């Protein structure tokens, strides 16, 4: 047996201390990063400092234990810089009491609480979740491939998503591990059968199980002064302040929009877009082995709650004293959250007043990290554009309400071009390549205004 005592739940790079636990029969432990040897430990305590490099990238960190004769006895692995859920879903195919095919749903959350909302989608169409957390699949054609997705919401506003493929060649396997890859299409959704040679990993073609449009996840990071500048745009509809708190907080329930508040719905969202706001100030937290940062993130905001103008002028409640401004680190977290949705995705960074950034990660490293996760980044600057950081690349300048409307429509159009391709097997996001002859493009090709 060999186990990691150091669990990297946050985003990591550079030198890191690693501690492990191993059986007495283990005399040597080798640490490998993405299959390459990093370090060897030849006696307890099983501790060593490793260097993950300066680039922010998804990684697989492995510990391999050997006997004195060089025989491999055990190994353990953990994924670094990839989304890690606070709750997880298990879906298993089974035969019901009458012999029909069904899926059995189970879940686990860090709080132990039951979900308050359950949604199941079969080939992108909602299907009921029956008593006993069963999902009836008996009406599905067993000769065709199908993808079942389930999303759960919990009272603390955490969520969990799970999926499985069945039918065709997957029926006997009962459960297939899949990797979601977002792509850009010229028009509509290509058929999965057309895409047999479109995706490769280490020069090997990958099997495409399904293609879908599904939901879209938009993470927004706002710099200092953005809310005020947006509210004062020339030509903008002014949204009146209500008495009491009108913020969006991690413990606040999702509110229903008032049908009479027309101004609240200015710049409406498409019904399938989910928006979350990330506060660029972090709370410091300490785990058993590693310190990490907690950035406050709003609940998901849906179209029925309000439009973009209302969203951009809201404040997110922060549960304690927070750090100085750390926009770059907040964008890093936003990219990780967007990739973890397995949906169409984008990160929007909005800049306004000048600021001093105290982030751990440089802009170039953050941009590279989002690219490795296949998350497009859009940058807007509200005002005259002088506060834009050239390191972020080209920025859409927003000086009037018409500018805001035009920029928003362009971002929506880009997200509408995206489709999610489901590949057979598990792959790190930066391990999948689109073949030159493919009829789709990387989502990173459309991340500039």
N, C-alpha and C positions, 0 to 999 in steps of 0.2 A: 504494500500500500504506500502511496505517496500523495500528499495533499498540499495545496498552497495555503499558507497561513495569511499571506498578503493577497488581498483581493482588490483589484483595481476597478472600482465602480465608477470613477470619474474619467476625465480625459487626461491622458498622460503622455509625456515625452521626456527625453533626456535621461539623466542618471536616476535610477530608482533602486531602493533597497528591497530585496525579496527574501522572505522567510518561508521555510517549508517544514513539513512533518513527514517522516519516513520510518518504515519498519526497520528493526535491527539488522535484517539480512542485507539491506541496501548499504553499500560501501562507497558508492560514487553517484552523484546526481549531476546530470548535464542539462543546462537550460538552453532551449532553442527558440529563436524568434523567426517565425515563418519558415521553419525547417532548417535554418542556419544556426550553427552552434554559437552561443554567446559566452558561456562560462561553465566551468566544472567545479563542483564542491566535493572534496574527498574525505570529509569527516564532519561530524556534528560539532557545533550547532549548524544546521543547514541554512546558512544565511550568506548572501552575496549581494554586491552592488552590480547592477547591469546598466548598460546605456542603450536606451531605445531610440537614440538619434534625435536630430533637431526637427525633423519633419513630423507633422501630425498625420498619422495614417492608421487605418485598421490593421490589427496584427493578431496572430495566434502565438501565445506564449506557452511553451511546453516544458515540462520537467520530466526527465526520463531517469529512472533509477536502475543501477546496475549492481550485480553481485561482484565479489572479488575476482571471479573468473571472467568477468566481462559480459555475463548473460543479463539481458534485459529482464527486470523483475516487475516493474510497474511504471505507469506514466500518468500524468495529469495535465490538463490543458485549460487555459482560460482565454477568452476573447478580449482584446483591448480596443478601446476607442470605437466600439460599436454599441448600438442601442441595447440597453438592458432593462427589461420591464419590471415595474413594481408588482405586477400580477401576471400570471401565466395561465394559458388555456390548454386543455388537452381535449382532442377530438378523436374518437375511435369509431370505426365502422363496425356494425353488428347486424345480426338478423333479429327482427322483432318477434313478438309472440306468434304472429301470423306468418312469419317467414319473410316479410318484406324488409328491404334494406333500410337501415336507419343509422343515424350518428348519435353517439352518446357523448354529452358534454360534461366536462369536469373542469374545475379551476382551482387556483391557489393564489391568495393575495398575502402581502406582507402583514396586513392588519387582521386577517382571518375573517373579515366581514363578507357577507353575501353581496352579490351585485344588485344594484337598484334598477338597472336597465340592461336588457339583453336584445341584441339584434343579430339575426342570421340571414345571410345572403347566399343563395344558390345560383351560380352563374349570373351574379349581379342583381337578382330579383329577391326581394325579401320573402322569407318563409317563416312560418310560426315555430316557436320553440314549445314543445308539448310538455305535459306533466312528467316529472322525473327527468327534466332536461334532455329530452329526446327530440330529435329532428327527423321527421319522416322524409325519406328519400326514395320511397318505393315507386314514385312516378317518374323517376329519372331513367333515361335510356341507358342500359348497362353497356351498350356498344360504343357510347360516346364518352369522351373525357369531360368531367365536371369538376368545378372548384367550389367548395363550401367554405365560407368565411363567417366567423362569429366575432362580434365585438361586445364586450361587457364594460359597463360603467359602475363604479363603486361610489359610496357616499362621500369619500374624501376626494372625489373627482379624478382619481386615477382610473386608467382604463387598461384593458387587455384585449389583444387580437390574436386569433388563431385561425388556421386554415388547413385543409387537407384536399388532396385530389383523389378522385375515384372514377370508376368506369373504364372501359377499354383495357389497356394493359395494367391499370392500377387496381383493378378490382380484387385480384388475389393478394396484392401487397398490403391491402387494408389501409395503409397510411403512407403517404409519400411526403418526404421533406422537400420543401420548395424554397426558391430564392426569388424575390421580387426585384425586377430591374425596370426603372422608368425610362421611357424613350420618347422621342418626338416623331410624330407621323405627319405626312403631308395632308392626308384626309382620311377621317374615319379610323377604323381599327383593322389592321391586316388579320387574315385568318392564321391561326396557329400552324396549320399544315403548310403554309407558305414559308415558314421561318426556320426550317430544319438546319440550315447552314448559316444563319444570321448571327449566332452568338458562339463565342469560343472561350475556353479557359485553358491556358498552357497549350495552345494550338489544337485542342480537342473540341469538336463541335458539341454543343449542349442541346438537350431536348427541350423544346418549348411545349409547355402543358396547356397554357391558356393566355389570352390577351384580354384586358378589360380597361374600361375607363374608370369606373368606381368613384370614390371620393377624392378630394384634394386637400392637402394639409399645407396651410400657409402660416409660417412663423414670422412674427414681426418684432424687430428690435428697434427701439426709438432712442435717439440721443437726447441730451438735455435741450429743453425748449421746444421740442417738436409739437407737443399737444397745444401749447399756446400759439405757435406759428400757424398750425393747421386751422385752429379756430378763428384766426384773424385773416385768413386768405380773402383777397378781394373777390367778391361774387359768391362767396360760400354762404350757404344757409346756416344761420346761427341756431345752434341747438341750445335751448334754455336749460339752465342748471335747475335741478330739482332740490328740494329741501332734503337734508340728510345725506348719507353716503350714496354716491352714484358710481362708485368704483367697481373694479372687477378684482375679486380676491380669491386666493386658492381655497378658501373655506366658504365662499359665498355660492349659493345655489344659482343655477342658470335661470335667468329671468326671462319671462315672456315679454316680447315687445308690445307696447300699446298700439292698437290699430289706429288711434286718433293722432298719434305723434308722427306726422308725416315727415318732419324734419329729421327725425331719428333714422329714417330709412334712406337718406340721401346716399348716393353711390351704392346701390344694393349689391349684395353678394349673390353669386349663383347659389342655388339650393344645395349643391354638392360640395361647396367649399367650407372647410372648417378652419377658423382663425384662432391663433393663440398669441398673446403678447408676452415677451420675455423682458423682465426688468434688468437693466445692465448694472445692477449692484448685487453682490453676493453675500450670503451668510456663511460663515465658516463653521464647518462641522468636523468632528473627529470620530473616525471609526476605530476598530480594534487595532489596526495596523497603519492606516493611511488617513491623513487629513484630506478633506475634499470640500468643494464649494457647492452651496445650494443657491441657485438663482430662482427667484420667484417667477412662476409662470401662471398665466391666467387659465381658467377653464376654457374649453373649446367654445368659441362663439359661432353661432349658426345664423343663417340669413334671416330667420324669423325674429332675432333679437335686435337687429339694427344693421345699418349700412356702414361702409368704410369710414365715412366722416365721423359718425358717432364713435366707432371703435377707436380711431386714432386720437380722440380727445378724452378718452377715459383713463383713469389711473388704476394701477394694479396694487392691491394691498400687500404690504411686505410684513412678514411676521417677526420683526425684531430689528435690531441695529444692523445696518448693511454696510458694505465696503464703499470705497470711493468708486467713481465711474470706471467700469470695465466693459466697454462696448465690444472689444474684440473677443473677449472670453465669452460674452453673452451670445455673439453670433456663432461661436463654436458650438455652444450648447444647443442653439436653435437648429443648426444643421443636423446635429445628432438626433434631436427629437423629430425633425421632419423625416429623416431617413427611417426612423423606427416605426413610422406609421404604416409602411408598405403601401402607401397611397401615392398618387401624383403629388408633387411637392415643390416648394420654393421657400427661400428665406428672403425677407424684405428688410433692408437696413435703411432707416430714415435719419438723416442728419439735419441739424439746424444750427444752434448756437455753438461757438467754439468751446472746447472742453479739453481737459488734461486726462489722458487715459492711463490707467494703472493696471492694465491687463498683463497676465503672465505670457500670453502668446502674441507674437508679431502678426501683422496683417497678412504678410505673404504666407505664413504657416497656416493661418485660419482659412484663407482662400484655397490653399492646396488641400486642406482637410475636407472642406465642402466638396471640392472636385472629386476627391477619392470616394466620397459617399454618394456621388451622383446627385448632388443637391444644387440646383441653380441659385445664384445670389443676384438680387436686384438691389440697386442703390439709388435712393432719391435724396435730393437736398432741397429743403424748404427755405425759401428766401432768395437771395441773390446768387447763391452758389459758392460764395467765398469760403464757407466753412467746410466744404467738401475736402476730404482727405484723398489726395491723388493716388495713394497706395491702394485704395479700394477699386480703382479703375474708373471708367466713365460713369457719370452720375446723371440721372434725369433731374433737371432743375424744376422745382415747383414754386412758382411765384404767384399764381392765380388759381382760383377754383377750377378753371378750364384746364390748366396744366395738370392738376391733380386727377381730374376726370380722365384725361387722355392717357396719363401714365397708368392709371388703374385698369383701363380697358385693355391696354397693351399687355399688362401682366396677366389679366384674366385670359386673354387670347392665347398667350404662351402656355398657361396651365391647361387650357382646353385642348391644346395640341398634344399633350402628354397622354401616353397610355402606359399601363403597367404590364410587363411581360413576366409570366411565372415560368421559371426554369426548374427542371427536375434536379434535385440535389441541393446541398448547402454550399454557398460560395461567399467569401468576403466580397463586399461591393466593388473593391478595386481589382478583383481577380477576374472579372467578366469583361470581355472586349466585344465590341460590335464589329463584325466583319465588314471589309470595304464594300462588298457587293450587296450589303443588306439594304432593305427598303425603308429603314428607319435611321434616325440620327440620335446622337447623345443629347440628353436634356441640357447639357452644358453649352450647346451651340446656340441656345436661345436665351441666354441669361443676361443679355444687355439690352437696354431700351432701344 
